[in-house]
Amino acid sequence: MIEWVYKQYCLYLNIYIEQIKAEIPSILERRNLMINETKTEEFKISKRGDKMWQKCKYLGTLLDTNEDLKRRQRLANDAMYDIRYNIRDRKIILEIKLRAFNAYVASIFLNNSESLDS
């Protein structure tokens, strides 16, 4: 009985989601907004499904925490590489170097870190 109710509920949700997907473009168009179809990603997440959802980005953050941390580490390393000459320059005082580090490197690595598990 519970499985039947669950299947019916999932069916209802799928129909409801498709209905919303059909209505949203016209609502956004009335507000002079549009959906970038080339960037729109759809993933189905299930217990026995594939792992493609781990590559899904939501507001700049990957859904899989481990993959997101690896990605942010790479981006922070690239940013550090870009400012390496400024950091090593003896003519620039430490305060300016720290401000540059915080702006260009730490902000990338720590972005959305409050949502990570401890």
C-alpha positions in Angstrom: 0.0 0.0 0.0 2.8 2.4 0.9 4.7 1.7 -2.3 1.5 2.4 -4.3 1.0 5.7 -2.5 4.6 6.7 -3.0 4.5 5.9 -6.8 1.3 7.9 -7.1 2.9 10.8 -5.3 6.0 10.7 -7.5 3.9 10.6 -10.6 2.0 13.6 -9.3 5.3 15.5 -8.6 6.6 14.7 -12.1 3.4 16.1 -13.7 3.6 19.1 -11.5 7.2 19.8 -12.3 6.5 19.5 -16.1 3.6 22.0 -15.7 5.8 24.5 -13.9 8.6 24.1 -16.5 6.0 24.9 -19.2 4.6 28.0 -17.3 7.9 29.6 -16.2 9.1 31.0 -19.5 6.0 33.0 -20.1 6.0 34.4 -16.6 9.7 35.4 -16.9 9.1 36.9 -20.4 6.4 39.2 -18.9 9.1 40.5 -16.6 11.6 41.0 -19.5 13.6 38.0 -18.3 14.6 34.9 -20.2 16.0 31.4 -19.5 19.4 30.6 -21.1 18.6 27.2 -22.5 22.2 26.4 -23.2 23.1 26.7 -19.5 20.0 24.9 -18.2 20.8 21.5 -16.6 18.4 18.9 -15.5 19.4 16.0 -13.3 17.4 13.2 -11.7 18.8 12.2 -8.3 18.0 8.7 -7.0 19.5 6.2 -4.7 20.4 3.8 -7.5 21.0 6.4 -10.2 24.1 7.5 -11.9 26.6 10.0 -10.4 26.1 12.7 -13.1 24.4 14.9 -10.4 27.8 15.4 -8.8 28.8 17.6 -11.8 25.7 19.8 -11.5 26.4 23.4 -10.5 23.8 25.3 -8.5 24.6 29.0 -8.0 28.3 28.4 -8.7 28.6 25.5 -6.3 28.8 21.8 -7.2 26.2 19.7 -5.4 28.8 17.1 -4.4 30.8 18.6 -1.5 34.1 16.8 -2.3 34.1 17.7 -5.9 33.2 21.3 -5.0 36.1 21.5 -2.6 38.5 20.2 -5.2 37.2 22.6 -7.8 37.5 25.6 -5.4 41.1 24.5 -4.5 42.0 24.5 -8.2 40.4 27.9 -8.8 42.2 29.3 -5.7 45.5 27.9 -6.9 45.0 29.5 -10.3 44.2 32.9 -8.6 47.3 32.6 -6.4 49.4 31.9 -9.5 48.0 35.0 -11.1 49.1 37.3 -8.2 52.3 35.5 -7.3 54.5 38.4 -8.5 52.6 40.9 -6.3 52.9 38.6 -3.3 56.6 38.1 -3.7 57.4 41.8 -4.5 59.4 43.2 -1.6 58.2 46.8 -2.4 54.6 46.0 -1.6 53.8 46.1 2.2 52.4 43.1 4.0 49.0 44.7 4.5 48.5 45.2 0.8 49.6 41.6 0.1 47.1 40.3 2.6 44.3 42.4 1.1 45.1 41.0 -2.3 45.2 37.5 -1.0 41.9 37.8 0.7 40.3 39.4 -2.3 41.6 37.1 -5.0 42.3 33.8 -3.3 40.5 33.4 0.0 37.2 34.7 -1.4 37.2 32.0 -4.1 38.1 29.1 -1.7 35.8 30.2 1.1 32.8 31.1 -1.0 29.8 29.2 0.4 31.9 27.4 2.9 29.3 28.0 5.6 27.1 25.4 4.0 29.7 22.7 4.2 29.5 19.8 6.7 31.9 19.8 9.6 
